[in-house]
Amino acid sequence: MAVTHQDTVTHQDTDPNTVRPYPSRFRAAEERSRRLGRVLRVVAGVKHVDEELMARIGRALDEVDEVGAAVATAMRLPAGTPGRVSRRQLDAVLADGSVSDAPAALADFVRHLEDTPHWVDWQQIARGQQVYLRFGQNVADVLLQLSLIGGYRFGGPSDLLAATGGLTGDSALRRLAETQHWTMSLTTPGGLQPHGEAWRLTAQVRVIHAMINKTYTHRWDTRTWGMPINQADLAATLGLFDATVLLGVRVLGVPLTRQESRDVMHMWKYIGWLLGVPEDFLVDDERQRHALNYHLLLAQGDITEAGPKLSQAIVQAQRRRHYRRRPAVRGRYEQERLLSMLSAFLGRQSMRELGLPWRPPWGHAYVIVANTWRYRTPWGRRRLRDWGLRVQERTRREYFGSSRPDIVDVST
């Protein structure tokens, strides 16, 4: 299969006379991506690039979640139109599962989510939830620094966030809070069972993605980026929440057994299914996910001006969190801590690209020392669950303040 890299990257289907273009971002900065992924390639054990997988990723840039799209279409119908779905109806049906009076698109959506795949192991998911909770502050650090800000080094999703105003200016803290609220809900026992809190929030996130696609596709540069929220980027995002987190917490000194790795990966495999990630991008083996993540990394384009803009907004947002004591001092400390840990995770060159000042890695040093006590002594291990719950309570308070924890209204 020949792959060319010009203004438009093309691939050839099984029919030799049919040639369709990939979005031009596809593999547009592959040498840079190889450099950024050197460690990941070793961890994943990738010896050769799988060109069939790369072609699948290229096609996925133009694919969307069709199940979610049907609900989004129904939600955008004018009031009073037969079949229209309201936010109130969405919330009610997700909560109680009663679809007898629901519009057809909503009923089909909920029935799809209730039809749990045969491979789901609820006991393994429950164990994965416990492991993720015991990560405590470590998971919050890795998600913010390595997964979120690290992801801003590539064009596409970061440009969409900048276009929606999602993580800039005054909205930065609120959107970060919404993401934190969702991820923390995932560790609630039973919350991922159909109609549990985490299940409902994940379904809402899926509808949000579909609504964004409906809203932005007509004004989005699809020839460059693909669909606004496409299946390739969704798979890449899932990889930032599962295997990237496992890799990141290990770097911070958190020991993990093979069983704990499998449990977390299985939990996120199910969450990915709920979010509408295609099944051929769903895995529950950590090394396999790292290999997929490496190929997704190779498919990325270069950094754009959106990356520095979003990264700097998040750094500044640390000063606006709702701290209980000495907010000015605490805000400055959290900002410097973030810069220190980012410097260690991303390196000098990426910090320059994002327009962020490099700091000595003191943040990593003290976290590793603290984690040695927490995870490698009997006293620390006994307190991990309670510590994780305290971290969640503090995080919600500092990000939401007096506001009610929630996620964005999908009807807007």
N, C-alpha and C positions, 0 to 999 in steps of 0.2 A: 504494500500500500504506500504510494508515494505521497508525501506531505510537503507542500511548498509554503514558504513564508514570504508573502508579498503584501500588498495593501489589503488583500483579501485572501485568507488561507482557505484552500479548497480540499475537499476529500471526494473520493469516488465511491459510489455505492456498488452493490453487487451488480447492478446494471452498468456496464462499462460506458454507456452513452449518457448516463445521468451524473452530472457534476453539480454539487450544491456548495455554496460558500459557508465557511465558518465565520463567526464574528471576527473581526480583524485583531481583537485583543488576544485571540487564541495563540499561545506560544510566542507572543510578540516580544518577550524579554527572557527567552529561555536560558541564556547564559547567566544572566543575573539570578534567575530562579535556581539554577544548578548551584551557584555559589551559596545562596542563602540556605539551600537544602542539603549541604554536604553532610552535616551530622545526621539529619533525618534519613538520608540514603543509607548510611552505615547502620543505623538503628533498625531500619526496615529490611536490610539485607538485599537491597535492589542492585542487581548486577547489570541488567540491561533494561532499557525503557521498553515497556509493553505498548507497541504502536496501536494494537487493537483497542486497548484501554484508552489511550490518548484520543483515538477517533471517537470512542463512546463519549468521552468528556466533551469533545468539541461539539457533538450533536446535542448533548444535554444543555449547552449554553442557550439553545433556542427552544428548549422544552419547558413547560410549566406544569404545575399540579392541576390536572383537569378536574379532579374531585372538588378541590377547594374553589376552582374557578367557577363552577356551576353555582355555588352558594354566593360568591361575590357578585355574579351577574344578577342573581335574584335580589340581593341587597341594594343594588344600584337602580332598581326599577322605581319609577315614580310612585309616591304614596297612592294607595287605592288600586294599583294595578294588580290583577290576579296573579298569584304566585310570588308576590313580593315578600321578602324576609326582612324583618326589623331586628334591631339589636336586642330588643326585649324578648322577642321570640327565640332568637339564638341562645340567649342566656338561659331562658326557661327550659328549653328542650335539652340543652347540654346538662342542666342540673338534674332533671327528673326522667329524661328519656322518653317522655310521652310524645309520640309523633303522630297520633291519630288525627289531630287537627292542624298539623304543621304543613306549610307549603312543601310541595314535592321535592324541591332542591334541598331544603333543610332536612327533611325526613331521610332522603337518600344519604346525605352527608353523615348524619348521626348513625344510621344503620351501618354504614361503612366502618366508622370508628368503633362501633360496638362489636363488629365481627373480628374479634381478636385473632391474630394469626396463630396457627397451630404450633409454631415453634416457641411461643412465649412461655417462659418458665417463671411463674409468679414468685416462687421461693428465691430463685436466683436474682430477680429484680429487687426483692426486699433486701437481700444481702448487699446488692450493689448500692441501694439507697443508704444503707448504714455506713458503708465504706465512704461514700461521697460526703455524708454528713460529718464523719470523723476527720475529713480533710480540713475542716474549719476554715480559718483565714487563708490557708494555702490555696484552696480552690478559688476563693475570691481574687487573690493576687494573680494567679495564673490566668484566669479568665479575662481579667481586665488588662493585664500587661502583655502576655504572650499571645492570647487568642484574639482579643479585640484590637488593641493598638498594634500588635504585630501584623494583623490582617490589613491594616491601613497602608501597608507598604505596596499594595497592588491596586490598580484601577478597577473600576466596575462597581462592586458593592459599596466601596467608600464614596464613589461619586453619587450613587443613589441616596446614601445617607445625607450627603451634603445637599443634594437637590431637595430632599424632603425636610431639611432643617432639623433632622432627628437628633444630631449630636453636636449642635453648635449653639453658641449663645446661651440664653436662659433655659432652653429646653434640654441642655446636655445632662444636667443632674436628674431631671425627671425621667428621661429615657434610660439612663443608666439604672435608675431605681426600678423601673419596670422590668428590665432584664434581670436584675438581681432578684426581684420578687418572684419571677417565674422560675429561675434556676433553683432558688431556695425551696420553692413549693415541691419540687421534684423529689425531695428527700423525705417528705411526710409519709409515714407508714400508711399504706393503702391508698395514697393519693393518686396513683397512676391507674388504679382500677377504674373501669368505665364509670363515669360520672363523679369520680373523686375530684378534689380541687385541682391537682396537678394535671389530670386528664382534661378537665374543662379549660384550664388556662392554655394548655398546649393546643387544644382545638381552636381556641381563640387566636393564638399566634398564627396558626395555619390560615385562618380566614383573613387575618391582617395581611399576610403575605399575598394572598389572592387579591385582596382589595387594592393593594399597592400596584400589582400588575395591571389591574383593570384601569386604575387611575393614570398610570404613567406610561403605559406602552405606546400610546399614540404620540407622545412627545419625547420619547426616549430614543437615543441613537442605537437602535438594535443592530445595525450593521457593524458597529464597533464593539458593543458590550454584550449583545445577546439580549434576551428578555430581562426585564428589570430584576425580578427574583426568579431565577431559573434553576433547573434541577442540578446543574453542575455546582453552582454557588451554594445551593442548599446542602449538597453532599459535603462540600468543603467546610461549611459552617458546622455541620454535625461533627466532622473530624476535629474541629477546634474545641468541642465540648467533651469529647471522650478521650481519644488517644493522646491528643496534645496536652490535656490536663494531667493524664497519668504520667507523661514524660516530664511535664513541668514540676509536679509535686515531688517526683523523684530527685530532680535537680535541687529542690529545696530541702532534701534530707528525709523525705517521708518514705519509709520502707513499704513495699507492696509484695504480697505473695502472688503466685500465678492465679490462684483461685480468686483473689480480690480483683485482679485485673480482668478476669473473665466475667465476674459478676458486674462490674461497672460497665464493661463493654456491652453486655447483654441488656442492661438497663437502657443504655443509650440507643441500642439497636431498636428497641421497642419505641422509644421516644421519637427516633428518626422516622419510623413507620407512621406514627401518629401525625408527624409534621408533613408527611407526603413525600419523603425522600424515596426515590425509586428503589425497589428491592435489590437490584443488581449493585447498588451502592451501599447496601446494609451489610455489615459484618459484625461478628462478636469476638473476633480474635485481634488482639492489640497489634501484633506485628503486621497482620494483613491490612489493618487500618493505616498504619504508618506507611506501608507501600502505596496504598491508594492516595494518601495525603501527599506523598512525594510526586505522584503523577499529576494530581490536581495543582500542586505548586508549579510544576513545569508548564501547565496550561495557562498560567496567569500572565497578564500584561504588566507593564512597568508601573511605577508609582506615578500618581497624578497630583495636582495641586490640592485635591480633596484630602489626601492622606495627612499632610502636615496640619491642615486646618482642623481636622477632626481630632488628631492627637493632642494638639495644643489646647483645644477646648476641654478635653478630658483632664489634662493636667491642671488647668485653671479651675475646673469644677471641684477639685479637692478642697479648695478654700471655701466653697459655698455649702459644704455638707453641714448638717445640723448637729454640731458638736455640743455636748452638755457643758463642758468646762473649758475656759480659756480658748474660745473658738479661733481667734486670730493665730495664736501660737500653735494650736493643734492643726489648723489648716495648713500652715507653712510646713510643719513637720510631715504631714501626710503627703504634701506635694513633693518634698525632697525625698521622702521614702520611695515614692512612686518612680521618680527620676533615677534613683540609685538602682532599684531593681530592674527597671527597663534597660538601663545601661548594661547590666549583666546579661539579661535575656537576649537583647537585640544586637548589642555591639556598637562600636563607635560609628561605623559607616551608616547603619540604619538610623541611629539617633540624629546624625547630620541630615540625612534625607528627610526625616520627619520634622526638622527644625527644632529639635529638643536638645538642651544642654546635657553633655555627658557628666555623670557623677561617679565617684568611686563606689564600688559595690558593697558598701557597709550594710545596706538593707538585706542583701542575701546572707551576709556573714552572720548577723544576729538571728535571722530567721532559722538558719541551719542549726545554730547552737540551741535555740529554743525547741526546735523539732527533735533534736537528739534527746532532750529530756522528755518531751511529750510522748514520743513513739517508741523509745527504747528503754524506758524504765517502767516498772510496775505501777508506780504512783501516777506517772503521766498517762499511761494507757487506760487506767481506770477512769480517767476524767475526760477522755476524748469526746464522748458523745455529748456530755454536758457543755464542754467547751464549744463544740460545733453549734449547739442550740444558742448559746450566749452570743456567738459571733453573728448568727442570723438575726437575733433580736436587735443587736447593736447596729447592724448594717441597715435593717429596715428603718430604724429610728433616725440614723444619720442621713439617709438618702431621702426618705419621705417626710421627715419632720412630723408635723401635725396632720398631714394629709393621709387619707386612707390608702393602704397599699393596693395597687390595682395595675392593670395594663391599659394601653390606649384604647379609646372608643373606636371600634372597627367601622362604625358607620360614617366616620368623618373622612 
